[in-house]
Amino acid sequence: MEHWQNSDEQKPLWERDKSFLHACIAYFVAMLLFVALRVASGLGWFGELEEFLCRELFGKNICDHMTCAGAQVTDIFANVLIQIVIFLVVPLVVFIILSKEPVDKTLVGIGFNLPGWRVIGFAFLLGLMFYFLNIFVASVAQFPLLLVGYRFPGGFMPYSGVSGFLILLVIGAVLPGICEEVSNRGILMRGFMSKLGVWRAVLLSSLIFGLMHMSIVQAIYTAILGGIMALAILATRSLWTGIIIHFMNNALSGLFGFARDHGFDFLGTVLDMFGALGGLVFFAIPVVMYIFGIRIIHMFARENYKKNEKEYFAVFLKNNPEYVAEKLRLGQPISMDEMSASVDMHTKRLSKLKAIRFYLEGPTKPKKLDAIEKTLVFGIIFLTSVVTLMTLVWGMPPYF
């Protein structure tokens, strides 16, 4: 079995010890570029580009942000630069160069295996469910900021009409859905899994995903949503699941935001229909969505665990020679059926979330990180945390 190979080069890509280092380097380079871009934006370089485009397109120094084509071009340019170049091309190319693997094998390792229609259908359903869950989590996470007088950044919608909405859909949902999933769940999380095990990789990569947005407003709820997407990807064994969920969340957010800016607040109207019960509905819907979503993830996690039960059983026996010795001493058969029945009894006593953890973790054991690996992880967290904390400082009232 591939799991038993002694040579690191003979193991599957995401089981090699060096995959952790390569993934960290690739992601760290991307974050350095992203921070540099944020600094450039803070210095007003994109504002100067927008003014230049306005002057060239309209021959005037001041233009209306709601209609100015310069604002649209600048926004599209910034999003393409961030998503395609920084979150997709740079980490993917760096990782491929370091791992010395062909592109096709790397993409398969990332999770670009085409899922079945059943998985695709449930992925869209999960995306719908977790959009409403995300609204609730975001509201709760941002409430403390409201209490301390945090000034939330305002924004404008430089797009109008059907064509404007399609542009918004591409740069706000399609690109983030693909590019951010490749860098965060495809490269970083799977690289972490090679040494940290599944659960630690999910938690750490989700924390970094929240910090990666470099916004105190987004950090908490994107980290939580990132953890849920990670579980869904691992349970279905396809990165496309996360891409679809990510796309659905951003697309619905853009759709309702676009409708609100054009005079139709759909969610507000729905809650108003419930009158005094609107607040209860606001709390009840996300809870229901979470319960059903976790059950769906649990279903796929259990199915995939059962498909690979023989492999898990073999690895368990290899890693637990004392169990084998005790069975032989007692003259008892080593039965996979007995082990399977024991697993079923164990998981029935667990909550759905703990059962998912059991199914996904398997028999793997975490390994120790060396000094370079620890430094890279700390560097990634430090870079993203500093900018995130600065957004908190910038948004506080003057008396702070």
C-alpha positions in Angstrom: 0.0 0.0 0.0 1.1 3.5 -0.7 0.7 4.5 2.9 3.4 2.0 3.9 6.1 3.3 1.6 9.3 4.3 3.4 10.5 6.8 0.8 8.9 10.2 1.1 9.0 10.6 -2.7 7.0 7.4 -3.2 4.1 8.5 -1.1 1.1 10.4 -2.5 1.8 14.1 -2.8 -0.3 15.2 0.2 1.2 12.5 2.5 4.8 13.7 2.1 6.4 15.5 5.0 7.8 18.2 2.6 4.3 19.0 1.4 3.8 21.0 4.6 6.9 23.1 3.9 6.1 23.6 0.2 2.5 24.6 1.0 3.6 27.1 3.6 6.2 28.7 1.3 3.7 29.0 -1.5 1.0 30.6 0.7 3.5 32.8 2.5 4.7 34.3 -0.9 1.1 34.9 -1.8 0.4 36.7 1.5 3.5 38.9 1.1 2.2 40.1 -2.3 -1.3 40.6 -0.8 0.0 42.7 2.1 2.1 44.7 -0.4 -1.1 45.3 -2.4 -3.0 46.4 0.6 -0.3 48.8 1.5 -0.4 50.2 -2.1 -4.1 50.6 -1.8 -3.7 52.4 1.6 -1.3 54.8 0.0 -4.0 55.7 -2.6 -2.5 54.2 -5.6 -5.8 52.7 -6.8 -7.5 56.0 -6.2 -5.0 57.7 -8.4 -5.6 55.0 -11.1 -9.3 55.6 -10.8 -8.9 59.3 -11.2 -6.7 58.8 -14.2 -9.2 56.6 -15.8 -12.0 59.1 -15.1 -10.0 61.9 -16.7 -9.1 59.8 -19.7 -12.6 58.4 -20.2 -14.7 61.5 -19.4 -12.2 64.3 -19.5 -12.9 65.5 -15.9 -11.2 65.3 -12.6 -14.3 64.5 -10.4 -16.8 61.8 -11.4 -19.7 60.1 -9.8 -18.6 56.7 -8.3 -22.0 55.2 -9.0 -21.6 55.6 -12.8 -18.0 56.2 -13.4 -16.4 53.6 -15.7 -13.1 54.4 -14.1 -14.3 53.0 -10.8 -15.6 49.8 -12.6 -12.3 49.3 -14.4 -10.3 49.8 -11.3 -12.4 47.5 -9.3 -12.2 44.7 -11.9 -8.4 45.2 -12.2 -7.9 45.0 -8.4 -10.1 41.8 -8.1 -8.4 40.1 -11.0 -5.0 40.9 -9.6 -5.9 39.7 -6.2 -7.8 36.6 -7.1 -6.3 35.2 -10.3 -2.7 36.3 -9.7 -2.2 36.3 -5.9 -4.6 33.6 -4.8 -4.4 31.2 -7.8 -1.4 31.5 -10.0 1.3 32.5 -7.5 0.7 29.8 -4.9 0.0 27.1 -7.4 3.1 27.8 -9.5 5.3 28.1 -6.4 4.0 24.8 -5.0 4.4 23.0 -8.3 8.0 24.2 -8.7 8.8 23.1 -5.1 7.1 19.8 -5.2 8.4 19.0 -8.7 5.2 17.3 -9.6 3.3 17.5 -12.9 0.5 20.0 -13.1 -2.2 17.3 -13.6 -1.1 15.3 -10.5 -1.0 18.5 -8.4 -4.5 19.5 -9.5 -5.8 16.0 -8.6 -4.0 16.2 -5.2 -5.6 19.6 -4.6 -9.0 18.0 -5.1 -10.0 18.8 -8.7 -11.6 15.4 -9.2 -15.0 15.8 -10.8 -17.7 14.8 -8.2 -20.9 13.0 -9.0 -24.2 14.8 -9.6 -25.3 13.8 -6.1 -22.4 15.6 -4.5 -22.9 18.7 -6.8 -26.6 18.9 -5.9 -25.9 18.7 -2.1 -23.1 21.3 -2.5 -25.5 23.8 -3.9 -27.9 23.0 -1.1 -25.1 23.4 1.5 -24.2 26.7 -0.1 -27.8 28.0 0.3 -28.0 26.8 3.9 -24.7 28.2 5.0 -25.4 31.6 3.4 -28.2 32.1 6.0 -26.0 30.6 8.7 -23.3 33.1 7.7 -25.6 36.1 8.0 -26.3 35.1 11.6 -22.7 34.4 12.5 -21.6 37.7 10.9 -24.2 39.6 12.8 -23.2 38.1 16.2 -19.5 38.5 15.4 -19.9 42.2 14.5 -22.1 43.1 17.4 -19.2 43.8 19.8 -17.7 46.2 17.2 -21.0 48.1 17.2 -20.9 48.3 21.0 -17.5 50.0 21.0 -18.5 52.4 18.2 -16.5 50.8 15.4 -17.1 52.7 12.1 -17.9 50.1 9.5 -16.4 51.0 6.1 -18.9 52.4 3.6 -19.0 51.2 0.1 -20.5 51.9 -3.2 -21.9 49.8 -6.0 -20.1 50.9 -9.3 -22.3 48.5 -11.3 -25.9 48.8 -12.5 -28.2 46.8 -14.8 -28.0 43.2 -15.8 -24.4 43.5 -17.2 -23.3 45.2 -14.0 -24.7 42.3 -11.9 -23.0 39.7 -14.1 -19.7 41.5 -13.6 -20.3 41.6 -9.9 -21.1 37.9 -10.0 -17.9 37.0 -11.7 -15.5 39.1 -9.6 -17.3 38.7 -6.4 -18.4 35.0 -6.5 -16.8 33.0 -9.3 -13.2 34.2 -8.9 -13.2 34.0 -5.1 -14.9 30.6 -5.2 -12.2 29.1 -7.3 -9.1 31.0 -6.5 -9.5 31.3 -2.7 -10.4 27.6 -2.4 -7.3 26.6 -4.4 -5.0 28.5 -2.2 -6.7 28.0 1.2 -8.3 24.6 1.1 -6.5 23.1 -1.9 -2.9 24.0 -1.1 -2.7 25.2 2.5 -5.1 22.9 4.3 -3.9 19.8 2.5 -0.3 20.8 3.1 -1.1 21.1 6.8 -2.8 17.7 6.7 0.5 16.0 5.8 1.9 16.7 9.3 -0.9 18.0 11.5 -3.6 15.5 10.8 -7.0 16.4 9.5 -8.6 18.2 12.4 -5.7 20.5 13.3 -5.3 21.3 9.6 -8.9 22.3 9.3 -8.8 24.5 12.4 -5.5 26.2 11.5 -6.2 26.7 7.9 -9.7 28.1 8.7 -8.1 30.6 11.2 -5.7 31.7 8.5 -8.6 31.9 6.0 -10.4 34.3 8.3 -7.2 36.4 8.8 -6.5 36.3 5.1 -9.4 38.7 4.4 -7.4 41.2 6.5 -10.5 42.8 7.8 -11.7 42.8 11.4 -15.3 42.9 10.1 -14.8 39.6 8.2 -12.3 37.7 10.1 -14.5 35.7 12.5 -17.4 34.7 10.3 -15.1 33.8 7.4 -13.0 31.6 9.6 -16.1 29.8 10.8 -17.5 29.4 7.3 -14.1 28.3 6.1 -14.1 25.5 8.7 -17.4 24.3 7.5 -16.3 24.4 3.9 -13.2 22.4 4.8 -15.3 19.7 6.4 -17.6 19.5 3.4 -14.6 19.2 1.0 -13.0 16.4 3.0 -16.3 14.6 3.5 -17.1 14.6 -0.3 -13.4 14.3 -1.3 -13.7 17.1 -3.9 -12.5 20.7 -3.9 -15.5 21.5 -6.1 -17.8 21.2 -3.1 -16.0 24.1 -1.4 -15.9 26.1 -4.6 -19.7 25.7 -5.0 -20.5 26.6 -1.4 -18.1 29.6 -1.6 -19.7 30.7 -4.9 -23.2 30.3 -3.5 -22.5 32.3 -0.4 -20.9 35.2 -2.3 -23.4 35.1 -5.1 -26.4 35.3 -2.8 -24.7 38.0 -0.8 -24.1 40.0 -4.0 -27.6 39.3 -5.3 -29.4 40.6 -2.2 -26.9 43.5 -1.8 -27.5 44.4 -5.5 -31.3 44.2 -5.0 -31.1 46.3 -1.8 -29.0 49.0 -3.5 -31.7 49.1 -6.2 -34.6 49.6 -3.9 -35.6 46.1 -3.0 -34.6 44.6 0.4 -35.6 41.0 0.0 -34.5 39.7 3.4 -35.9 42.7 5.2 -39.2 42.2 3.5 -39.3 38.5 4.4 -38.6 39.2 8.1 -41.2 42.0 8.1 -43.8 39.5 6.9 -43.3 37.7 10.2 -43.9 40.9 12.2 -43.0 40.4 15.9 -41.7 36.9 15.2 -39.1 38.2 12.7 -36.4 38.2 15.4 -37.2 34.6 16.3 -37.1 33.6 12.6 -33.7 35.3 12.2 -32.3 33.0 15.0 -34.2 29.9 14.1 -33.4 29.6 10.4 -29.6 29.5 10.8 -29.9 26.9 13.6 -32.0 24.7 11.3 -29.7 25.2 8.4 -26.7 24.3 10.6 -28.3 21.1 11.8 -29.2 19.9 8.3 -25.9 21.0 6.9 -23.9 19.1 9.4 -26.1 16.0 8.8 -25.3 16.2 5.1 -21.6 16.5 5.8 -21.8 13.6 8.3 -23.6 11.5 5.6 -20.8 11.9 3.1 -18.0 11.5 5.7 -19.5 8.2 6.9 -20.0 6.9 3.3 -16.4 7.7 2.3 -15.1 6.2 5.6 -16.9 2.9 4.9 -15.6 2.8 1.3 -12.0 3.0 2.6 -12.6 0.9 5.8 -10.2 -1.9 4.7 -7.4 0.6 4.3 -8.1 2.3 7.6 -8.2 -1.1 9.3 -4.8 -2.1 7.8 -3.2 1.2 8.9 -4.7 0.7 12.4 -3.1 -2.7 12.7 0.2 -1.4 11.5 0.2 1.5 14.0 -1.1 -0.7 16.9 1.1 -3.8 17.2 0.2 -4.2 20.9 -3.4 -4.8 19.8 -2.3 -7.5 17.3 0.0 -9.1 19.9 -2.9 -9.2 22.5 -5.2 -10.8 20.0 -2.6 -13.5 19.1 -1.9 -14.1 22.7 -5.5 -14.8 23.4 -5.9 -16.9 20.3 -8.6 -14.6 19.0 -9.1 -13.8 15.3 -8.3 -10.3 14.0 -11.5 -9.5 12.3 -12.3 -6.4 10.3 -16.0 -7.1 10.8 -15.5 -6.9 14.5 -13.6 -3.7 14.2 -16.3 -2.2 11.9 -19.0 -3.1 14.4 -17.0 -1.5 17.2 -16.6 1.7 15.1 -20.3 1.8 14.5 -21.1 1.5 18.2 -18.5 4.2 19.0 -19.8 6.7 16.4 -23.4 6.2 17.5 -22.5 7.6 20.9 -20.9 10.7 19.4 -22.5 14.0 18.3 -22.6 14.5 14.5 -19.7 16.9 14.6 -17.5 14.6 16.6 -18.4 11.7 14.4 -17.4 13.7 11.4 -14.1 14.3 13.1 -13.6 10.6 13.7 -14.5 9.7 10.1 -12.2 12.3 8.6 -9.2 11.9 10.9 -8.8 8.2 10.3 -5.7 6.5 11.8 -3.3 9.3 11.1 -1.1 10.8 13.9 0.2 14.4 14.0 4.0 14.9 13.5 6.3 17.5 15.0 7.1 20.6 13.0 10.7 21.8 12.5 11.9 25.3 13.2 11.5 26.5 9.6 7.9 25.2 9.3 7.0 26.8 12.6 8.5 30.1 11.5 6.5 30.0 8.2 3.2 29.3 9.9 3.9 32.1 12.4 4.9 34.4 9.6 1.6 33.8 7.8 -0.4 34.4 10.9 1.7 37.5 11.9 1.3 39.1 8.4 -2.4 38.7 8.2 -3.0 39.5 11.9 -1.2 42.8 11.8 -3.3 44.1 8.9 -6.5 42.7 10.5 -5.7 44.5 13.7 -4.9 47.7 11.9 -8.4 47.6 10.3 -9.7 47.5 13.9 -7.6 50.6 14.8 -8.6 52.5 11.7 -12.3 51.9 12.4 -12.3 53.0 16.0 -13.7 56.4 17.0 -11.2 59.3 17.5 -11.3 59.1 21.3 -9.7 55.7 21.2 
